[in-house]
Amino acid sequence: MNLEEYFARTGYKGSTAKQDLETLTDIFQHHIRAVPFENLSIHCGEKITLELEHVYHKIVRRKRGGWCMENNQLLGWVLKGLGYDTSFLGAYVFNPHQNAYATLMTHLVVKVVIEGKAYVVDGGFGVSYQMWQPMELVSGKDQPQAPGVFRFTEKNGVWHLEKVRRKQYIPNQSFSNSDLLEKKECRKVYMFSLEPRTVEDFRFQCTYLQTSPDSLFTKKSICTLQTTDGFRALIGWTLTETTYNYKENMDLVEFVTLEDEEVEKTLKEKFNITLETKLVPINVKGSYTI
């Protein structure tokens, strides 16, 4: 495991001499545009484990992606290796269908402190809720980014992340009411406290999320990757390509339904993923939004 091999994987060629916000942002953006947020292992008969060496081998050497516990653990290791002041936090993801936050802490994020200012770095959420820049940990401040306007609010030590999106233009009107489309303009994303966490705090959740019939991740095969102007997502057989702000205050959202034989080819061409075992796509309706 070495940083040079990781940077070759993400294509980052910048300096690592300074532990500043500019360098952090550049490293982070290379990660989210090279490493997909994906749960394909679950639907390929593979087990997801949290051992850092396994995560490194999967993402860096096998050129796969991972979910938050993999992506953000690897990012945390990279940043710590460069000398950044880092720690892990645990979040509870908002479920729009239940209009409530999860009762299980399933989302791992990285906190980075630079010159006394704290930032949240989250490379493991995917789709349209994937931040593109580290977010300063301040309450009530709009933080506009390419995906939309993100905002933290804090009350009694509990922090909430929400995002305001633009209008959406969907050329393929047969998808205009798709459950994959986010209907609300402002959406809660997750809540968390500043209590430091370790990877050990996520062992049970890692097993639960890939085995429980109630888990989003067993109901859908998901692969999403950020691009220079938006993101693409393959959920089940549905490929979505979103272009942010393609017109003033409007995102372009293009949908196409793939045939079985097109899925693995699309993973290779659009996400640079080659699977070692057979993927069985799945998309149970009513449990995921972009």
Contacts in CASP RR format, 6 or more apart in sequence:
PFRMAT RR
TARGET T0000
AUTHOR 0000-0000-0000
METHOD contacts of the structure
MODEL  1
MNLEEYFARTGYKGSTAKQDLETLTDIFQHHIRAVPFENLSIHCGEKITL
ELEHVYHKIVRRKRGGWCMENNQLLGWVLKGLGYDTSFLGAYVFNPHQNA
YATLMTHLVVKVVIEGKAYVVDGGFGVSYQMWQPMELVSGKDQPQAPGVF
RFTEKNGVWHLEKVRRKQYIPNQSFSNSDLLEKKECRKVYMFSLEPRTVE
DFRFQCTYLQTSPDSLFTKKSICTLQTTDGFRALIGWTLTETTYNYKENM
DLVEFVTLEDEEVEKTLKEKFNITLETKLVPINVKGSYTI
1 52 0 8 1.000
1 53 0 8 1.000
1 56 0 8 1.000
1 60 0 8 1.000
3 16 0 8 1.000
3 78 0 8 1.000
3 81 0 8 1.000
3 82 0 8 1.000
5 60 0 8 1.000
5 61 0 8 1.000
6 56 0 8 1.000
6 60 0 8 1.000
6 74 0 8 1.000
6 78 0 8 1.000
7 13 0 8 1.000
7 30 0 8 1.000
9 34 0 8 1.000
9 35 0 8 1.000
9 59 0 8 1.000
9 60 0 8 1.000
9 63 0 8 1.000
10 27 0 8 1.000
10 30 0 8 1.000
10 31 0 8 1.000
10 33 0 8 1.000
10 34 0 8 1.000
10 35 0 8 1.000
11 30 0 8 1.000
11 34 0 8 1.000
12 26 0 8 1.000
12 27 0 8 1.000
12 30 0 8 1.000
14 23 0 8 1.000
14 26 0 8 1.000
15 23 0 8 1.000
16 23 0 8 1.000
16 27 0 8 1.000
16 82 0 8 1.000
19 82 0 8 1.000
19 83 0 8 1.000
19 84 0 8 1.000
19 114 0 8 1.000
20 114 0 8 1.000
21 114 0 8 1.000
21 119 0 8 1.000
21 134 0 8 1.000
24 79 0 8 1.000
24 84 0 8 1.000
24 112 0 8 1.000
24 114 0 8 1.000
24 119 0 8 1.000
24 121 0 8 1.000
24 134 0 8 1.000
25 133 0 8 1.000
25 134 0 8 1.000
27 78 0 8 1.000
27 79 0 8 1.000
27 82 0 8 1.000
28 75 0 8 1.000
28 121 0 8 1.000
28 123 0 8 1.000
28 133 0 8 1.000
28 134 0 8 1.000
29 132 0 8 1.000
29 133 0 8 1.000
31 71 0 8 1.000
31 75 0 8 1.000
31 123 0 8 1.000
32 123 0 8 1.000
32 124 0 8 1.000
32 126 0 8 1.000
32 130 0 8 1.000
32 132 0 8 1.000
32 225 0 8 1.000
32 226 0 8 1.000
33 225 0 8 1.000
33 226 0 8 1.000
33 227 0 8 1.000
33 228 0 8 1.000
34 272 0 8 1.000
35 59 0 8 1.000
35 65 0 8 1.000
35 66 0 8 1.000
35 71 0 8 1.000
35 74 0 8 1.000
35 225 0 8 1.000
36 64 0 8 1.000
36 65 0 8 1.000
36 66 0 8 1.000
36 223 0 8 1.000
36 224 0 8 1.000
36 225 0 8 1.000
36 271 0 8 1.000
36 273 0 8 1.000
37 65 0 8 1.000
37 66 0 8 1.000
37 67 0 8 1.000
37 68 0 8 1.000
37 71 0 8 1.000
37 123 0 8 1.000
37 124 0 8 1.000
37 125 0 8 1.000
37 126 0 8 1.000
37 127 0 8 1.000
37 130 0 8 1.000
37 222 0 8 1.000
37 223 0 8 1.000
37 224 0 8 1.000
37 225 0 8 1.000
38 64 0 8 1.000
38 65 0 8 1.000
38 66 0 8 1.000
38 67 0 8 1.000
38 222 0 8 1.000
38 223 0 8 1.000
38 224 0 8 1.000
38 271 0 8 1.000
38 273 0 8 1.000
39 48 0 8 1.000
39 66 0 8 1.000
39 67 0 8 1.000
39 210 0 8 1.000
39 217 0 8 1.000
39 220 0 8 1.000
39 221 0 8 1.000
39 222 0 8 1.000
39 223 0 8 1.000
40 64 0 8 1.000
40 221 0 8 1.000
40 222 0 8 1.000
40 223 0 8 1.000
40 267 0 8 1.000
40 273 0 8 1.000
40 275 0 8 1.000
40 279 0 8 1.000
41 47 0 8 1.000
41 48 0 8 1.000
41 64 0 8 1.000
41 66 0 8 1.000
41 210 0 8 1.000
42 48 0 8 1.000
42 210 0 8 1.000
42 217 0 8 1.000
42 218 0 8 1.000
42 221 0 8 1.000
43 221 0 8 1.000
43 279 0 8 1.000
43 280 0 8 1.000
43 281 0 8 1.000
43 282 0 8 1.000
44 275 0 8 1.000
44 276 0 8 1.000
44 277 0 8 1.000
44 278 0 8 1.000
44 279 0 8 1.000
44 280 0 8 1.000
45 277 0 8 1.000
46 277 0 8 1.000
47 210 0 8 1.000
48 66 0 8 1.000
48 67 0 8 1.000
48 69 0 8 1.000
48 70 0 8 1.000
48 206 0 8 1.000
48 210 0 8 1.000
49 55 0 8 1.000
49 206 0 8 1.000
50 69 0 8 1.000
50 70 0 8 1.000
50 73 0 8 1.000
50 199 0 8 1.000
50 202 0 8 1.000
50 203 0 8 1.000
50 206 0 8 1.000
52 73 0 8 1.000
52 74 0 8 1.000
52 77 0 8 1.000
52 199 0 8 1.000
55 70 0 8 1.000
55 73 0 8 1.000
55 74 0 8 1.000
56 74 0 8 1.000
56 77 0 8 1.000
58 64 0 8 1.000
58 65 0 8 1.000
58 66 0 8 1.000
58 70 0 8 1.000
59 65 0 8 1.000
59 66 0 8 1.000
59 70 0 8 1.000
59 71 0 8 1.000
59 74 0 8 1.000
60 74 0 8 1.000
62 276 0 8 1.000
63 272 0 8 1.000
63 273 0 8 1.000
63 274 0 8 1.000
64 273 0 8 1.000
65 71 0 8 1.000
65 273 0 8 1.000
66 124 0 8 1.000
67 124 0 8 1.000
67 209 0 8 1.000
67 217 0 8 1.000
68 106 0 8 1.000
68 107 0 8 1.000
68 108 0 8 1.000
68 109 0 8 1.000
68 122 0 8 1.000
68 123 0 8 1.000
68 124 0 8 1.000
68 125 0 8 1.000
69 108 0 8 1.000
69 199 0 8 1.000
69 202 0 8 1.000
69 205 0 8 1.000
69 206 0 8 1.000
71 123 0 8 1.000
71 124 0 8 1.000
72 88 0 8 1.000
72 108 0 8 1.000
72 109 0 8 1.000
72 110 0 8 1.000
72 121 0 8 1.000
72 122 0 8 1.000
72 123 0 8 1.000
72 124 0 8 1.000
73 88 0 8 1.000
73 108 0 8 1.000
73 199 0 8 1.000
75 110 0 8 1.000
75 121 0 8 1.000
75 123 0 8 1.000
76 86 0 8 1.000
76 88 0 8 1.000
76 110 0 8 1.000
76 121 0 8 1.000
79 86 0 8 1.000
79 110 0 8 1.000
79 112 0 8 1.000
79 121 0 8 1.000
80 86 0 8 1.000
84 112 0 8 1.000
84 114 0 8 1.000
85 112 0 8 1.000
85 113 0 8 1.000
85 114 0 8 1.000
86 110 0 8 1.000
86 111 0 8 1.000
86 112 0 8 1.000
86 113 0 8 1.000
87 110 0 8 1.000
87 111 0 8 1.000
87 196 0 8 1.000
87 197 0 8 1.000
88 108 0 8 1.000
88 109 0 8 1.000
88 110 0 8 1.000
88 111 0 8 1.000
88 196 0 8 1.000
88 197 0 8 1.000
88 198 0 8 1.000
88 199 0 8 1.000
89 108 0 8 1.000
89 109 0 8 1.000
89 110 0 8 1.000
89 111 0 8 1.000
89 120 0 8 1.000
89 192 0 8 1.000
89 193 0 8 1.000
89 194 0 8 1.000
89 195 0 8 1.000
89 196 0 8 1.000
89 197 0 8 1.000
90 105 0 8 1.000
90 107 0 8 1.000
90 108 0 8 1.000
90 109 0 8 1.000
90 192 0 8 1.000
90 193 0 8 1.000
90 195 0 8 1.000
90 197 0 8 1.000
90 201 0 8 1.000
91 105 0 8 1.000
91 106 0 8 1.000
91 107 0 8 1.000
91 108 0 8 1.000
91 109 0 8 1.000
91 161 0 8 1.000
91 190 0 8 1.000
91 191 0 8 1.000
91 192 0 8 1.000
92 101 0 8 1.000
92 102 0 8 1.000
92 103 0 8 1.000
92 104 0 8 1.000
92 105 0 8 1.000
92 106 0 8 1.000
92 107 0 8 1.000
92 190 0 8 1.000
92 191 0 8 1.000
92 192 0 8 1.000
93 101 0 8 1.000
93 102 0 8 1.000
93 106 0 8 1.000
93 107 0 8 1.000
93 189 0 8 1.000
93 190 0 8 1.000
94 100 0 8 1.000
94 101 0 8 1.000
94 102 0 8 1.000
94 187 0 8 1.000
94 188 0 8 1.000
94 189 0 8 1.000
94 190 0 8 1.000
94 191 0 8 1.000
95 101 0 8 1.000
95 102 0 8 1.000
96 182 0 8 1.000
96 184 0 8 1.000
96 187 0 8 1.000
96 188 0 8 1.000
96 289 0 8 1.000
97 286 0 8 1.000
97 287 0 8 1.000
101 188 0 8 1.000
101 190 0 8 1.000
101 191 0 8 1.000
104 205 0 8 1.000
104 208 0 8 1.000
105 197 0 8 1.000
105 201 0 8 1.000
105 202 0 8 1.000
105 205 0 8 1.000
106 202 0 8 1.000
106 205 0 8 1.000
106 209 0 8 1.000
107 125 0 8 1.000
107 190 0 8 1.000
107 192 0 8 1.000
108 197 0 8 1.000
108 199 0 8 1.000
108 202 0 8 1.000
109 120 0 8 1.000
109 121 0 8 1.000
109 122 0 8 1.000
109 192 0 8 1.000
110 120 0 8 1.000
110 121 0 8 1.000
110 122 0 8 1.000
111 118 0 8 1.000
111 119 0 8 1.000
111 120 0 8 1.000
111 121 0 8 1.000
111 137 0 8 1.000
111 194 0 8 1.000
112 118 0 8 1.000
112 119 0 8 1.000
112 120 0 8 1.000
112 121 0 8 1.000
112 134 0 8 1.000
113 119 0 8 1.000
117 136 0 8 1.000
117 137 0 8 1.000
118 136 0 8 1.000
118 137 0 8 1.000
119 134 0 8 1.000
119 135 0 8 1.000
119 136 0 8 1.000
119 137 0 8 1.000
120 131 0 8 1.000
120 134 0 8 1.000
120 135 0 8 1.000
120 137 0 8 1.000
120 152 0 8 1.000
120 161 0 8 1.000
121 134 0 8 1.000
122 130 0 8 1.000
122 131 0 8 1.000
122 135 0 8 1.000
123 130 0 8 1.000
123 131 0 8 1.000
124 130 0 8 1.000
125 131 0 8 1.000
125 189 0 8 1.000
126 224 0 8 1.000
126 226 0 8 1.000
126 231 0 8 1.000
126 233 0 8 1.000
127 224 0 8 1.000
127 231 0 8 1.000
127 233 0 8 1.000
127 289 0 8 1.000
127 290 0 8 1.000
128 147 0 8 1.000
128 163 0 8 1.000
128 165 0 8 1.000
128 182 0 8 1.000
128 231 0 8 1.000
128 242 0 8 1.000
128 290 0 8 1.000
129 147 0 8 1.000
129 163 0 8 1.000
129 187 0 8 1.000
129 189 0 8 1.000
130 147 0 8 1.000
130 224 0 8 1.000
130 226 0 8 1.000
130 231 0 8 1.000
131 145 0 8 1.000
131 147 0 8 1.000
131 150 0 8 1.000
132 145 0 8 1.000
132 146 0 8 1.000
132 147 0 8 1.000
132 226 0 8 1.000
133 143 0 8 1.000
133 145 0 8 1.000
135 143 0 8 1.000
135 150 0 8 1.000
135 152 0 8 1.000
135 161 0 8 1.000
136 143 0 8 1.000
137 152 0 8 1.000
137 159 0 8 1.000
137 194 0 8 1.000
138 152 0 8 1.000
139 152 0 8 1.000
139 153 0 8 1.000
139 154 0 8 1.000
139 159 0 8 1.000
140 151 0 8 1.000
140 152 0 8 1.000
140 153 0 8 1.000
140 154 0 8 1.000
141 151 0 8 1.000
141 152 0 8 1.000
142 149 0 8 1.000
142 150 0 8 1.000
142 151 0 8 1.000
143 149 0 8 1.000
143 150 0 8 1.000
143 151 0 8 1.000
143 152 0 8 1.000
144 150 0 8 1.000
146 229 0 8 1.000
146 230 0 8 1.000
146 244 0 8 1.000
146 245 0 8 1.000
147 163 0 8 1.000
147 165 0 8 1.000
147 230 0 8 1.000
147 231 0 8 1.000
147 244 0 8 1.000
148 163 0 8 1.000
148 164 0 8 1.000
148 165 0 8 1.000
148 166 0 8 1.000
148 244 0 8 1.000
149 163 0 8 1.000
149 164 0 8 1.000
150 161 0 8 1.000
150 162 0 8 1.000
150 163 0 8 1.000
151 161 0 8 1.000
151 162 0 8 1.000
151 163 0 8 1.000
151 164 0 8 1.000
152 159 0 8 1.000
152 160 0 8 1.000
152 161 0 8 1.000
153 159 0 8 1.000
153 160 0 8 1.000
153 162 0 8 1.000
154 160 0 8 1.000
157 193 0 8 1.000
157 194 0 8 1.000
158 191 0 8 1.000
158 192 0 8 1.000
158 193 0 8 1.000
159 191 0 8 1.000
159 192 0 8 1.000
159 193 0 8 1.000
159 194 0 8 1.000
160 188 0 8 1.000
160 190 0 8 1.000
160 191 0 8 1.000
161 188 0 8 1.000
161 189 0 8 1.000
161 190 0 8 1.000
161 191 0 8 1.000
161 192 0 8 1.000
162 186 0 8 1.000
162 187 0 8 1.000
162 188 0 8 1.000
162 189 0 8 1.000
163 186 0 8 1.000
163 187 0 8 1.000
163 189 0 8 1.000
164 185 0 8 1.000
164 186 0 8 1.000
165 182 0 8 1.000
165 185 0 8 1.000
165 186 0 8 1.000
165 187 0 8 1.000
165 251 0 8 1.000
166 244 0 8 1.000
166 245 0 8 1.000
166 249 0 8 1.000
166 250 0 8 1.000
166 251 0 8 1.000
167 249 0 8 1.000
167 250 0 8 1.000
167 251 0 8 1.000
168 181 0 8 1.000
168 250 0 8 1.000
168 251 0 8 1.000
168 252 0 8 1.000
168 253 0 8 1.000
169 246 0 8 1.000
169 247 0 8 1.000
169 250 0 8 1.000
169 251 0 8 1.000
169 252 0 8 1.000
169 253 0 8 1.000
170 176 0 8 1.000
170 181 0 8 1.000
170 253 0 8 1.000
170 254 0 8 1.000
170 255 0 8 1.000
171 252 0 8 1.000
171 254 0 8 1.000
172 254 0 8 1.000
172 255 0 8 1.000
172 256 0 8 1.000
174 255 0 8 1.000
175 181 0 8 1.000
175 253 0 8 1.000
175 255 0 8 1.000
178 238 0 8 1.000
178 255 0 8 1.000
179 285 0 8 1.000
179 286 0 8 1.000
179 287 0 8 1.000
179 288 0 8 1.000
179 289 0 8 1.000
180 235 0 8 1.000
180 238 0 8 1.000
180 240 0 8 1.000
180 255 0 8 1.000
180 288 0 8 1.000
180 289 0 8 1.000
180 290 0 8 1.000
181 253 0 8 1.000
181 289 0 8 1.000
181 290 0 8 1.000
182 289 0 8 1.000
182 290 0 8 1.000
183 289 0 8 1.000
187 289 0 8 1.000
208 215 0 8 1.000
209 215 0 8 1.000
209 216 0 8 1.000
209 217 0 8 1.000
209 218 0 8 1.000
210 217 0 8 1.000
210 218 0 8 1.000
211 218 0 8 1.000
212 218 0 8 1.000
213 219 0 8 1.000
216 287 0 8 1.000
216 288 0 8 1.000
218 282 0 8 1.000
219 282 0 8 1.000
219 283 0 8 1.000
219 284 0 8 1.000
219 287 0 8 1.000
219 288 0 8 1.000
220 235 0 8 1.000
220 236 0 8 1.000
220 282 0 8 1.000
220 283 0 8 1.000
220 284 0 8 1.000
220 287 0 8 1.000
220 288 0 8 1.000
221 234 0 8 1.000
221 235 0 8 1.000
221 236 0 8 1.000
221 279 0 8 1.000
221 280 0 8 1.000
221 281 0 8 1.000
221 282 0 8 1.000
221 283 0 8 1.000
222 233 0 8 1.000
222 234 0 8 1.000
222 235 0 8 1.000
222 236 0 8 1.000
222 288 0 8 1.000
223 233 0 8 1.000
223 234 0 8 1.000
223 235 0 8 1.000
223 267 0 8 1.000
223 271 0 8 1.000
223 273 0 8 1.000
224 231 0 8 1.000
224 232 0 8 1.000
224 233 0 8 1.000
224 234 0 8 1.000
225 231 0 8 1.000
225 232 0 8 1.000
225 233 0 8 1.000
225 270 0 8 1.000
225 271 0 8 1.000
229 243 0 8 1.000
229 244 0 8 1.000
229 246 0 8 1.000
230 242 0 8 1.000
230 243 0 8 1.000
230 244 0 8 1.000
231 241 0 8 1.000
231 242 0 8 1.000
232 239 0 8 1.000
232 240 0 8 1.000
232 241 0 8 1.000
232 242 0 8 1.000
232 270 0 8 1.000
232 271 0 8 1.000
233 239 0 8 1.000
233 240 0 8 1.000
233 242 0 8 1.000
233 290 0 8 1.000
234 240 0 8 1.000
234 258 0 8 1.000
234 263 0 8 1.000
234 266 0 8 1.000
234 267 0 8 1.000
234 270 0 8 1.000
234 271 0 8 1.000
235 283 0 8 1.000
235 288 0 8 1.000
235 290 0 8 1.000
236 263 0 8 1.000
236 281 0 8 1.000
236 282 0 8 1.000
236 283 0 8 1.000
237 257 0 8 1.000
237 258 0 8 1.000
237 259 0 8 1.000
237 260 0 8 1.000
237 263 0 8 1.000
237 281 0 8 1.000
237 283 0 8 1.000
238 255 0 8 1.000
238 256 0 8 1.000
238 257 0 8 1.000
238 258 0 8 1.000
238 283 0 8 1.000
239 255 0 8 1.000
239 256 0 8 1.000
239 257 0 8 1.000
239 258 0 8 1.000
239 266 0 8 1.000
239 270 0 8 1.000
240 253 0 8 1.000
240 254 0 8 1.000
240 255 0 8 1.000
240 290 0 8 1.000
241 253 0 8 1.000
241 254 0 8 1.000
242 251 0 8 1.000
242 252 0 8 1.000
242 253 0 8 1.000
242 254 0 8 1.000
242 290 0 8 1.000
243 251 0 8 1.000
243 252 0 8 1.000
243 254 0 8 1.000
244 251 0 8 1.000
245 251 0 8 1.000
246 252 0 8 1.000
253 290 0 8 1.000
258 266 0 8 1.000
260 281 0 8 1.000
263 279 0 8 1.000
263 281 0 8 1.000
264 275 0 8 1.000
264 279 0 8 1.000
267 273 0 8 1.000
267 274 0 8 1.000
267 275 0 8 1.000
267 279 0 8 1.000
268 274 0 8 1.000
END
